[in-house]
Amino acid sequence: QVQLVESGGDLVQVGGSLRLSCKASGGFLEIRSMGWYRQFPGNQRELVASIGSDGNTHYADSVKGRFTISRDSAKNTASLQMNSMKAEDKADYYCNGDIRTWVLFNDNWGQGTKVTVSA
């Protein structure tokens, strides 16, 4: 069973930095892409950043230039470095992995980690 476990959520001040980490574990054959999503109360999850197996990255416009996603394929981990944080970055952040356990790839989600940004 695939598990994604996030860590790093915390309280940070506006303008500060925070680093989120995610580790995939369990029986799987391949991770195609990993990403970070966030969810505001009452809203759907939205993509923050993603990184493919080839290292190509994609960012939401709201975080471009401030957030950086990285990945260590050997360790099955992904990280999100968040700099110059804004009050509107406050949300629950979820790690996502497009993971193949046998034949097909499936979306897998972590349990989420809370990020709070104070003025």
Contacts in CASP RR format, 6 or more apart in sequence:
PFRMAT RR
TARGET T0000
AUTHOR 0000-0000-0000
METHOD contacts of the structure
MODEL  1
QVQLVESGGDLVQVGGSLRLSCKASGGFLEIRSMGWYRQFPGNQRELVAS
IGSDGNTHYADSVKGRFTISRDSAKNTASLQMNSMKAEDKADYYCNGDIR
TWVLFNDNWGQGTKVTVSA
1 26 0 8 1.000
1 27 0 8 1.000
2 24 0 8 1.000
2 25 0 8 1.000
2 26 0 8 1.000
2 27 0 8 1.000
2 28 0 8 1.000
2 99 0 8 1.000
2 101 0 8 1.000
2 106 0 8 1.000
2 108 0 8 1.000
3 24 0 8 1.000
3 25 0 8 1.000
3 26 0 8 1.000
3 108 0 8 1.000
3 110 0 8 1.000
4 22 0 8 1.000
4 23 0 8 1.000
4 24 0 8 1.000
4 95 0 8 1.000
4 96 0 8 1.000
4 97 0 8 1.000
4 108 0 8 1.000
4 109 0 8 1.000
4 110 0 8 1.000
5 22 0 8 1.000
5 23 0 8 1.000
5 25 0 8 1.000
5 95 0 8 1.000
5 110 0 8 1.000
5 111 0 8 1.000
6 20 0 8 1.000
6 21 0 8 1.000
6 22 0 8 1.000
6 93 0 8 1.000
6 94 0 8 1.000
6 95 0 8 1.000
6 110 0 8 1.000
6 111 0 8 1.000
6 112 0 8 1.000
6 113 0 8 1.000
7 20 0 8 1.000
7 21 0 8 1.000
7 22 0 8 1.000
7 113 0 8 1.000
8 18 0 8 1.000
8 19 0 8 1.000
8 20 0 8 1.000
8 21 0 8 1.000
8 113 0 8 1.000
9 18 0 8 1.000
9 20 0 8 1.000
9 93 0 8 1.000
9 113 0 8 1.000
9 114 0 8 1.000
9 115 0 8 1.000
10 18 0 8 1.000
10 115 0 8 1.000
10 116 0 8 1.000
11 116 0 8 1.000
11 117 0 8 1.000
11 118 0 8 1.000
12 18 0 8 1.000
12 85 0 8 1.000
12 115 0 8 1.000
12 116 0 8 1.000
12 117 0 8 1.000
12 118 0 8 1.000
13 85 0 8 1.000
13 117 0 8 1.000
13 118 0 8 1.000
13 119 0 8 1.000
14 85 0 8 1.000
14 86 0 8 1.000
14 87 0 8 1.000
14 117 0 8 1.000
14 118 0 8 1.000
14 119 0 8 1.000
15 83 0 8 1.000
15 84 0 8 1.000
15 85 0 8 1.000
15 86 0 8 1.000
16 83 0 8 1.000
16 84 0 8 1.000
16 85 0 8 1.000
17 81 0 8 1.000
17 82 0 8 1.000
17 83 0 8 1.000
17 84 0 8 1.000
17 85 0 8 1.000
18 82 0 8 1.000
18 85 0 8 1.000
18 115 0 8 1.000
19 79 0 8 1.000
19 80 0 8 1.000
19 81 0 8 1.000
19 82 0 8 1.000
20 36 0 8 1.000
20 79 0 8 1.000
20 80 0 8 1.000
20 82 0 8 1.000
20 93 0 8 1.000
20 95 0 8 1.000
20 113 0 8 1.000
20 115 0 8 1.000
21 77 0 8 1.000
21 78 0 8 1.000
21 79 0 8 1.000
22 34 0 8 1.000
22 35 0 8 1.000
22 36 0 8 1.000
22 77 0 8 1.000
22 78 0 8 1.000
22 79 0 8 1.000
22 95 0 8 1.000
22 110 0 8 1.000
23 75 0 8 1.000
23 76 0 8 1.000
23 77 0 8 1.000
24 31 0 8 1.000
24 34 0 8 1.000
24 76 0 8 1.000
24 77 0 8 1.000
24 97 0 8 1.000
24 99 0 8 1.000
24 108 0 8 1.000
25 76 0 8 1.000
27 101 0 8 1.000
28 99 0 8 1.000
28 100 0 8 1.000
28 101 0 8 1.000
29 100 0 8 1.000
29 101 0 8 1.000
29 102 0 8 1.000
30 53 0 8 1.000
30 99 0 8 1.000
30 100 0 8 1.000
30 105 0 8 1.000
31 53 0 8 1.000
31 73 0 8 1.000
31 76 0 8 1.000
31 97 0 8 1.000
31 98 0 8 1.000
31 99 0 8 1.000
31 100 0 8 1.000
32 52 0 8 1.000
32 53 0 8 1.000
32 97 0 8 1.000
32 98 0 8 1.000
32 99 0 8 1.000
32 100 0 8 1.000
32 105 0 8 1.000
33 50 0 8 1.000
33 51 0 8 1.000
33 52 0 8 1.000
33 53 0 8 1.000
33 97 0 8 1.000
33 98 0 8 1.000
34 50 0 8 1.000
34 51 0 8 1.000
34 52 0 8 1.000
34 69 0 8 1.000
34 71 0 8 1.000
34 78 0 8 1.000
34 95 0 8 1.000
34 96 0 8 1.000
34 97 0 8 1.000
34 98 0 8 1.000
35 47 0 8 1.000
35 48 0 8 1.000
35 49 0 8 1.000
35 50 0 8 1.000
35 51 0 8 1.000
35 69 0 8 1.000
35 78 0 8 1.000
35 95 0 8 1.000
35 96 0 8 1.000
35 97 0 8 1.000
36 47 0 8 1.000
36 48 0 8 1.000
36 49 0 8 1.000
36 50 0 8 1.000
36 69 0 8 1.000
36 78 0 8 1.000
36 80 0 8 1.000
36 93 0 8 1.000
36 94 0 8 1.000
36 95 0 8 1.000
36 96 0 8 1.000
37 45 0 8 1.000
37 46 0 8 1.000
37 47 0 8 1.000
37 48 0 8 1.000
37 93 0 8 1.000
37 94 0 8 1.000
37 96 0 8 1.000
38 45 0 8 1.000
38 46 0 8 1.000
38 48 0 8 1.000
38 89 0 8 1.000
38 91 0 8 1.000
38 92 0 8 1.000
38 93 0 8 1.000
38 94 0 8 1.000
38 115 0 8 1.000
39 45 0 8 1.000
39 46 0 8 1.000
39 91 0 8 1.000
39 92 0 8 1.000
39 94 0 8 1.000
40 90 0 8 1.000
40 91 0 8 1.000
45 94 0 8 1.000
46 60 0 8 1.000
47 58 0 8 1.000
47 60 0 8 1.000
48 59 0 8 1.000
48 60 0 8 1.000
48 63 0 8 1.000
48 67 0 8 1.000
48 80 0 8 1.000
48 93 0 8 1.000
49 57 0 8 1.000
49 58 0 8 1.000
49 59 0 8 1.000
49 60 0 8 1.000
49 63 0 8 1.000
49 67 0 8 1.000
49 68 0 8 1.000
49 69 0 8 1.000
49 80 0 8 1.000
50 57 0 8 1.000
50 58 0 8 1.000
50 69 0 8 1.000
50 96 0 8 1.000
51 57 0 8 1.000
51 58 0 8 1.000
51 69 0 8 1.000
51 70 0 8 1.000
51 71 0 8 1.000
51 78 0 8 1.000
52 71 0 8 1.000
53 73 0 8 1.000
55 71 0 8 1.000
57 69 0 8 1.000
59 65 0 8 1.000
59 67 0 8 1.000
59 69 0 8 1.000
62 88 0 8 1.000
63 82 0 8 1.000
63 89 0 8 1.000
66 82 0 8 1.000
66 83 0 8 1.000
66 84 0 8 1.000
66 85 0 8 1.000
67 80 0 8 1.000
67 81 0 8 1.000
67 82 0 8 1.000
67 83 0 8 1.000
68 80 0 8 1.000
68 81 0 8 1.000
68 83 0 8 1.000
69 78 0 8 1.000
69 79 0 8 1.000
69 80 0 8 1.000
69 81 0 8 1.000
70 78 0 8 1.000
70 79 0 8 1.000
70 81 0 8 1.000
71 77 0 8 1.000
71 78 0 8 1.000
71 79 0 8 1.000
72 78 0 8 1.000
72 79 0 8 1.000
78 95 0 8 1.000
80 93 0 8 1.000
82 89 0 8 1.000
82 115 0 8 1.000
85 117 0 8 1.000
86 117 0 8 1.000
87 117 0 8 1.000
87 118 0 8 1.000
87 119 0 8 1.000
88 117 0 8 1.000
89 115 0 8 1.000
89 117 0 8 1.000
90 115 0 8 1.000
90 116 0 8 1.000
90 117 0 8 1.000
91 115 0 8 1.000
92 112 0 8 1.000
92 113 0 8 1.000
92 114 0 8 1.000
92 115 0 8 1.000
93 112 0 8 1.000
93 113 0 8 1.000
93 114 0 8 1.000
93 115 0 8 1.000
94 109 0 8 1.000
94 110 0 8 1.000
94 111 0 8 1.000
94 112 0 8 1.000
94 113 0 8 1.000
95 109 0 8 1.000
95 110 0 8 1.000
95 112 0 8 1.000
96 107 0 8 1.000
96 108 0 8 1.000
96 109 0 8 1.000
96 110 0 8 1.000
97 107 0 8 1.000
97 108 0 8 1.000
97 109 0 8 1.000
98 105 0 8 1.000
98 106 0 8 1.000
98 107 0 8 1.000
98 108 0 8 1.000
99 105 0 8 1.000
99 106 0 8 1.000
99 108 0 8 1.000
100 106 0 8 1.000
END
